[in-house]
Amino acid sequence: MKRFAILGALVIGSALVFNPAISKEPGEAISEEDWALYQEGINPGEVFAEEEGGELFEKPMGPKNLSCASCHVKNGEVEERVATAAAYYPKYDKDAGMIINLEQRIQICQSKHQNVKPFSLKSKENTALTTYLYYLAQGTKINVDITSPMAKEYYEYGRYVFTLKRGKRNLSCQVCHEFAAGKVLRMQWLKPLGFEYDGIKGTTAADHWPAFRMTKNKVQTLQQRFQGCQKQAGQKKLPLGSKEMVALELYVKALSNGAELKTPGLRR
């Protein structure tokens, strides 16, 4: 099992800019326990991945008393295809007959193999298992397929969702992460989601999600972060797992193809 990474290494790897002016004050969303972890240099997202996600991975469930580990641990190690799977999602799934993300694949495994009611996509349990699998995949290069016919369709649809202006403020993802790249929003520099746009170096945005949000005091997946942006933009939130969200995730993650996963990340 991996050991907890120190915050310093994560800061370098994820290009996290921590603002010392943001202090812990009463009433903020950060718990005393997690604030202590920040000061000790520990990423609470990794603690969540190991302690909660890892426990669920090992937990027997259903009439056959099967755990994820029952199928995917060989000689004491998580098999390679599962330990690196996070780098390749969203992708086509033959059981679903369409492109899905990792959270949905967990649901299929629960339903098909464990014969249990799947954890909902917004549940802490699904997020924990997802984060654990991303944690195992740390260092694996992102390689989302965008060449097969269905993947091309989803990529183009994801680009459409990315550029579509909607909501009270008539905003799109593109407005902030392409047109406004280099400007400041809520005390943070807006960077493009790819490696480079119009001469401005990007952040390979998908390489650190799921991430622990300090202001939310919890880990969020990439699609959950999309929903947060949509809410802030005055848009109706797209449902988790919808074709629109999966396509948007595939598009954004494909922009980070070739980058190594640094998951779970740490974000303000």
C-alpha positions in Angstrom: 0.0 0.0 0.0 1.3 3.4 -0.9 2.3 5.7 1.9 0.9 9.2 2.3 2.7 11.8 0.1 3.9 14.9 1.7 2.2 18.1 0.7 5.4 19.7 -0.6 5.7 17.0 -3.3 2.1 17.5 -4.2 2.5 21.2 -4.5 5.3 20.8 -7.0 3.6 18.0 -8.9 0.2 19.7 -9.2 1.3 23.3 -9.5 -0.8 24.2 -6.5 -0.4 27.8 -5.4 -1.3 28.1 -1.8 -2.2 31.6 -0.6 -0.9 32.1 2.9 -3.4 35.0 3.2 -6.2 32.4 3.3 -6.1 31.6 7.0 -8.2 29.3 9.1 -10.9 31.3 10.8 -14.0 30.2 12.7 -16.9 29.6 10.4 -14.8 28.4 7.4 -15.5 25.0 5.8 -12.2 23.4 6.9 -12.4 21.2 10.0 -9.8 21.5 12.8 -8.7 18.0 12.1 -8.0 18.7 8.4 -6.4 22.0 9.2 -3.9 20.1 11.4 -3.2 17.7 8.5 -2.4 20.7 6.2 0.1 22.0 8.8 1.7 18.5 9.1 2.0 18.3 5.3 -0.5 15.5 4.7 -3.1 15.6 1.9 -6.5 14.6 3.4 -7.5 13.3 0.0 -5.0 10.5 0.3 -6.2 9.7 3.8 -9.7 9.5 2.4 -8.6 7.3 -0.5 -6.8 4.8 1.7 -9.0 4.7 4.8 -12.4 5.0 3.2 -11.9 3.9 -0.4 -9.5 1.2 0.5 -11.8 -0.2 3.2 -14.7 -0.3 0.7 -12.5 -2.0 -1.9 -11.9 -4.8 0.7 -15.4 -5.0 2.1 -17.5 -8.1 1.1 -21.0 -7.3 0.0 -24.0 -9.0 -1.5 -25.3 -12.5 -1.4 -22.0 -13.9 -2.7 -20.1 -12.0 0.0 -17.7 -10.6 -2.7 -15.5 -7.5 -2.4 -13.7 -5.6 -5.2 -10.6 -7.3 -3.9 -12.1 -10.7 -4.3 -11.9 -10.3 -8.1 -9.0 -7.8 -8.5 -6.3 -8.7 -6.0 -3.8 -11.4 -7.0 -0.9 -12.5 -4.7 -1.6 -9.6 -2.4 -1.5 -6.9 -5.1 -4.2 -5.1 -7.0 -4.0 -6.4 -10.6 -2.3 -3.9 -13.0 -5.3 -3.4 -15.3 -7.4 -2.2 -12.3 -4.6 -0.3 -10.6 -4.1 1.8 -13.8 -7.7 1.9 -15.1 -8.4 5.4 -13.9 -6.0 6.8 -16.5 -8.1 5.5 -19.4 -11.6 6.6 -18.4 -14.1 7.7 -19.7 -14.1 4.9 -22.3 -16.3 2.5 -24.1 -17.8 -0.3 -21.9 -19.3 -3.4 -23.5 -21.6 -4.0 -20.6 -23.1 -0.5 -20.8 -22.9 -0.4 -24.6 -21.6 3.2 -24.5 -18.9 5.4 -23.1 -18.9 5.7 -19.3 -16.6 7.1 -16.6 -15.0 5.2 -13.8 -17.7 6.0 -11.3 -20.3 4.3 -13.6 -18.0 1.3 -14.0 -18.0 0.8 -10.3 -21.8 0.8 -10.4 -21.9 -1.8 -13.1 -19.5 -4.1 -11.1 -21.7 -3.7 -8.0 -24.8 -4.6 -9.9 -23.5 -7.3 -12.1 -20.9 -9.1 -9.9 -21.8 -8.2 -6.3 -25.6 -8.2 -6.8 -26.0 -5.1 -4.7 -27.7 -1.8 -5.2 -25.0 0.4 -6.6 -23.8 3.5 -4.7 -25.2 6.6 -6.3 -22.9 8.8 -8.3 -23.2 11.6 -5.7 -22.6 9.3 -2.7 -19.6 9.5 -0.5 -19.1 5.8 -1.0 -18.8 6.0 -4.8 -16.5 9.0 -4.5 -14.3 7.0 -2.0 -14.0 4.0 -4.3 -13.3 6.2 -7.3 -10.7 8.2 -5.4 -9.0 5.0 -4.2 -8.7 3.7 -7.8 -7.3 7.1 -8.9 -4.9 7.0 -6.0 -3.6 3.6 -7.1 -3.1 5.0 -10.6 -0.8 7.8 -9.4 2.0 8.3 -11.9 0.1 6.5 -14.8 0.0 8.7 -17.9 -3.5 9.7 -18.9 -4.5 8.0 -22.2 -8.2 8.6 -23.0 -9.2 7.2 -26.4 -10.4 9.8 -28.9 -9.8 7.8 -32.0 -12.6 5.2 -32.2 -15.9 6.3 -33.8 -17.9 6.6 -30.6 -15.0 8.2 -28.7 -14.7 10.8 -31.5 -18.5 11.5 -31.2 -18.2 12.0 -27.4 -15.1 14.1 -27.8 -16.8 16.4 -30.3 -20.0 16.5 -28.1 -17.8 17.3 -25.1 -16.2 20.2 -27.0 -19.8 21.4 -27.8 -20.8 21.3 -24.1 -17.5 23.1 -23.2 -18.3 25.9 -25.6 -22.1 26.2 -25.1 -23.1 29.4 -23.4 -26.1 29.1 -21.1 -27.6 30.1 -17.8 -28.2 33.5 -16.1 -24.8 34.8 -17.0 -24.5 33.4 -20.5 -21.2 31.7 -19.7 -19.5 28.6 -20.9 -16.4 26.6 -19.8 -14.7 28.2 -22.7 -15.3 31.7 -21.6 -13.2 31.2 -18.4 -10.7 28.6 -19.6 -9.9 29.9 -23.1 -11.1 33.4 -23.6 -10.3 34.6 -20.1 -7.0 32.6 -19.7 -4.5 34.7 -17.9 -7.0 36.8 -16.0 -7.9 36.5 -12.3 -11.2 35.1 -10.9 -11.8 34.8 -7.1 -8.1 35.5 -6.4 -7.0 32.7 -8.8 -5.3 32.8 -12.1 -7.5 31.3 -14.9 -5.4 28.9 -16.9 -6.4 27.0 -20.0 -7.4 23.3 -19.5 -4.9 22.0 -22.1 -1.1 22.2 -22.2 -1.1 25.6 -23.9 -3.6 28.0 -25.4 -2.7 31.3 -27.2 0.8 31.2 -25.7 -0.4 30.6 -22.1 0.8 27.4 -20.5 -2.1 25.2 -19.2 -2.4 23.2 -16.1 -3.2 19.8 -17.5 -6.4 20.2 -15.5 -7.5 16.6 -15.4 -4.3 15.2 -13.8 -5.3 16.0 -10.2 -9.0 15.1 -10.1 -10.6 13.7 -7.8 -9.2 16.3 -5.5 -9.7 17.4 -1.9 -11.3 20.8 -1.9 -10.2 22.8 1.2 -13.1 25.2 1.1 -15.6 22.2 0.8 -13.7 20.0 3.3 -14.2 16.9 1.1 -13.0 15.1 -2.0 -14.8 15.9 -5.3 -14.7 14.1 -8.6 -14.2 16.0 -11.9 -17.9 15.8 -12.7 -18.8 17.1 -9.2 -16.4 20.0 -9.8 -18.1 20.7 -13.1 -21.4 20.9 -11.2 -19.8 23.4 -8.9 -18.7 25.6 -11.8 -22.2 25.3 -13.4 -23.8 26.5 -10.1 -21.4 29.4 -9.8 -22.1 30.3 -13.5 -25.9 30.4 -12.8 -26.5 27.4 -15.0 -28.8 24.4 -14.4 -26.5 21.6 -13.2 -26.1 18.8 -15.6 -26.8 15.4 -14.0 -23.8 13.3 -13.0 -23.3 10.4 -15.4 -25.4 12.1 -18.2 -24.1 11.9 -21.7 -23.3 15.6 -21.5 -21.2 15.2 -18.4 -19.4 12.1 -19.6 -18.6 13.8 -22.9 -17.4 16.9 -21.1 -15.2 14.8 -18.8 -13.8 12.9 -21.8 -13.0 16.1 -23.6 -11.4 17.8 -20.7 -9.4 14.6 -19.7 -8.3 14.1 -23.3 -6.7 17.6 -23.2 -4.5 16.2 -20.5 -3.5 13.1 -22.4 0.2 12.3 -21.8 0.2 13.9 -18.3 0.8 11.7 -15.3 -2.0 11.4 -12.7 -1.3 13.2 -9.4 -4.5 12.0 -7.7 -6.0 12.8 -5.4 -5.1 16.4 -5.8 -5.4 19.3 -3.4 -7.3 22.4 -4.3 -8.7 25.5 -2.6 
